Amino acid sequence: MPFSGTSADHPTPRVGVQLHPQHCDLGELRAAWRAADDLGADSIWVWDHFVPHTGDPEGRHYECWSLLSAMAVETRRAAIGSLVTCTAYRNPHLLADQARTVDLLSGGRLVLGVGAGWFEQEHLEYGYPFPGPGARIDAFEAAVTAIRERLGRLNPGPAGPLPLLIGGGGAKRTLAAVARFADLWNWYGWEAGDPVEEFRSRSRLLDEWCERVGRDPREIGRTVMIDAPQTGLAREFAAAGATEIIVSVPGPFDLAPLRELLGVRDASAAR
C-alpha cells in the first residue's frame, strides 16, 4: 500500500475515513470500522482526544490507542492510525512502543500520526501543561526525534513500514518539521474560504521547506481531511496534489460519504 508520492506518481488518490470516537457506544464504533474495512477503505482513523470536542462536553468519549489495538485485530486490509496523536501528553518512548505493538497486532498496517496539540481543555482536564505555540512545537520536534530513535531500538521492531504522519499547516514550524521528519502530511481546512486553494498553497510551502532541508518533496504523501459536505471537492483536491482524501464521519457513522469517495476512486482507477 503506497504511503508517499505526489499526485503525478499516484493519479488515483487513496480514500480513508476518520471515525469520531465520541457520542457513541463501542459497539457502534467497532461495527463502523469493520464496515469501512469491508467497503474497501484504504485507511481508517480515530483521533486522540480525552474529552469530546464537539457536542455535549460531558458526552461519551473513548481513548485512541486502546481503540487502535482493537481495530488492529478486527480489520484486515485498511491502514489504521491516529489522526493525530498529541505528543504533548504522550511520553515519546512509550508512544513508540505502543505504536510498534499495535503495528504488530495489525500485521504492519499502522500509520503513526502525530501533532503538537491544540485543545487546551483536555490538557487542563488531565493535568498536563499547555505552553504557548513555540514551546509546544519545540517539544514536538524533540518528541518526534525520540520516537524515531526508540523505534530503531525496539525488539522486535515494527511489522511494517510504520510511516510517520504529521498533522497541521503552520507555515514556519509545522511544515518545516514535516519536511524533515514525515512520510505523510495531513491538512484540514474546513473553515477555509477556498479549501482546495488553501491546501494547494500550503503544499507549495511544504515543497519550499523540502528544498531548504534537502528533501525530495515527492517522498511526502499529501493527505487531506474533509467533512461530509466537502466530498464533491475530491477531484479538485486530487488535482491539487492530494494523494489521500480522508472523510471525517461522526456517530451514528453514516458511511455514505465514504462510499461516494470510494466510487470516485474506483471510477478514476478504471479510466
N, C-alpha and C positions, 0 to 999 in steps of 0.2 A: 504494500500500500504506500503510495508516494506521500511524503510529508513535506516536500520542499519543491521549489522551482517556480518560475514565473508562468504567467498565463500562456506565453509562447510555447513553453515546454509542455503544459498541460491545458490544452484549449477547452477541455470539459472540466469545470470545477467539481471538486468533491462536495458532498452535501452532508451536513450534520444537524443535530438538534440538541439544544440545551433544555433540560427538564428542570423546572423550578422546584427545589426541594422544600417547599413551604405550602401551607394551607392545603394539605392533602394528608391522606394516610399512606403508610408504607406499602400497602397492597396496591394502591393506585399507581404509585411511583414505580414499583417493580414491574407491574403489568405494562406500563408505558415504555420502559426501556427494553423489555423483551419484544414488544410490538415494533418498536423502532428498528431493532436489530433484524427482525423478520422481514420488515419492509425493504431492507437494503440500505439503511443509512450508513454512510461512510464513517460517521463518528457520533458518539453520544456523550453528553457532558452534564455535570451538575456544577453549581457554584459553591464557593467556600465562604459562607457567612454563618454567623452564630444565632442571629435573630432575623425575623422577616424584614425585608427592606422595602416591601410594598404591602399594602393592605393592613390588616389588623396587626399591630406590633406585638400583640400577645398571642398571635395565632401559632399553629403548629409549624415546626421547623426541624430539619434533620442535618446532621453533621456530614460534611463532604467525604472524608476519607473512609469512614465506616460504610457509607453508601457505595463508594467505588470498589471496596472489597467484595461486596455482594454483587455488584454489576459485573465484576470481572469473571465470576463463575456462573452468572445467569445469562450472559450474552456469548456469542460465538464468533462473529465476524467483524463487527464495528470496532474501530478505535474508541477508547474511552478516556475520559480525562476531566480535569478540574479547570473550570473557566471562570476565574482563575484562583489559585491558592494564594492567600496573603502571607508573605514571608515575615511580616511584622509580628505575627503571633504563632509562628511555626519555627521551632528550632531547625536550622537548615540541615544539620546532620541527621536528625530524626526524620525530617521530611524526606530526605534522600533514601533512608532505609524503608520508610513506609512506601514510597513510590516503587522502589525495587521489588518489594514483596508483592504489591498489587500487580506490578508488571508480570511477575512470575505466575501469579494466580490467573492472569488473563491470557497467558501464552504469548506475551510480547506485544500487547495491543495498547499499552498505556502511553498517553501523552502527558507530560508534566507541565501544566500551565501555572505560571506564577506571576504575581504582580506586587506592587509596593503597598497596596491597601489604600482605601479612601473612606470607608464607612466608620466615622468616629464613634458612633453609638456602640457598636459591638466591641470595640477596643475597651471603652469605658465599662461596659457591662461585664466583661470578663477580666477586668483588672490589668489590661495591657496599656502601656503608654501610647500616646498618639502625638508624636512630634510633628513639626512642620514639614512641608513637602521636601525641602532639601535634605533634612535628616532622614526622612523615610527612604528617599532614593539612594542615599549613601548606604544605609543599612541593607537595602535591597540588593545593591551591587555586591556587597560583601557576602550576602546570603547566597546569591547565585554562584559565586566563586566557590563557596564552601560546599554547596550541593554537588557541583561538578567534581570537586576533589573527592568527596565521600563516595560518590557513585563508582569512582575508579578503584576504591579500596574494598568495597563490599564483596563478601564471599558467601554464596555465589553472586555473580553480577546479574544485571537485568537479563530477561529472556530475549528482549527485542531491542530495537534501536533507542527506545525511551527518549523521543525527541523532547526538547525544551521549548515551550511556547511562552512568550512574554506578551502580556496584555497591556494596552494603553497607547496613547497617542501623543504624549508630551514631546514637543519638538526638540528640546535640548537634551534632557537627561534620559527619558524613557527610550526614545528611538535610538539614541547612542548606545544604550545597553542592548537593545535588540540587535543592532549591527555587530556588536562584539560577541554576544553570547548565544543568541537564539537560533533555533532551527525553523521556528514558526513565529509569526507576529499576528496578534488578534486585535482588531479595531472594531469599535462600535460607535455610532454617532446618531442615535435615534433622534436627538434634538437638533441635529444639524439642518440648516435650511435646505441644503442640497447634499444629502449624504454621499452620493456617488462622487461628486466633485471633491468633497472633503476627504474621502478615502483616497482618491487619486492624488490629491495634494500631499497628504501625509505619507503616501507610498513613495512619492518623489523625494520627500525629505529623508526617508529611510535609505533610498538609493544614494543620496548625497553622504549620509553618515557612513554607509558601506565604503564609499570611495575614500573617505577620510581615514578609516581604520584598515584599509587594505582588504576588504571582504568583497567577494563576488556577490552582488545582490540577488543573483539567481539561486543562491543557496538557501534563501529565506522564503518560506511559503507565506503567502498573504491571506489570512483568514478574516472574514467579516462576519460579525454577529448582527442579525437583523431581528425585528419583531414581525409578527404575522402580517400586518398590513403592508410591509415592505417586500413581500415575496415577488411582486411584479417587477422589482428592480434587479432581479437575479442576473439577467443577461447583461444589464448595464454594469453591474459590479464585475462580472467576468471580463467584459471588455476593458474595464479599468485596471485589470490585473489581479483580481481575486482568484486564488487557487482553491479556496473552500468557502462555502457560504453556510452559516450555521443559523438556524431559526430558533428563537427563544420562545418556549411554549410553557405557559403556566398550567397549573391544575385547573380543571379536571383532565388535562392532557388530550385535547383535540389535536390529532396528528394530521389533519387536513393540510396545513401549511407545509409540513414535511413531505407529504405525498405530492403536493404541487411542485416542490423543488426537485424531487426525485424524477418526476415526469419531465421537467426541463432538462435535467442532467441526462436522462436516458435518450431523449429525443436528440440532444446535441451529440451524444456519442454515436448515434445511429447515422448521422449525416456523413 
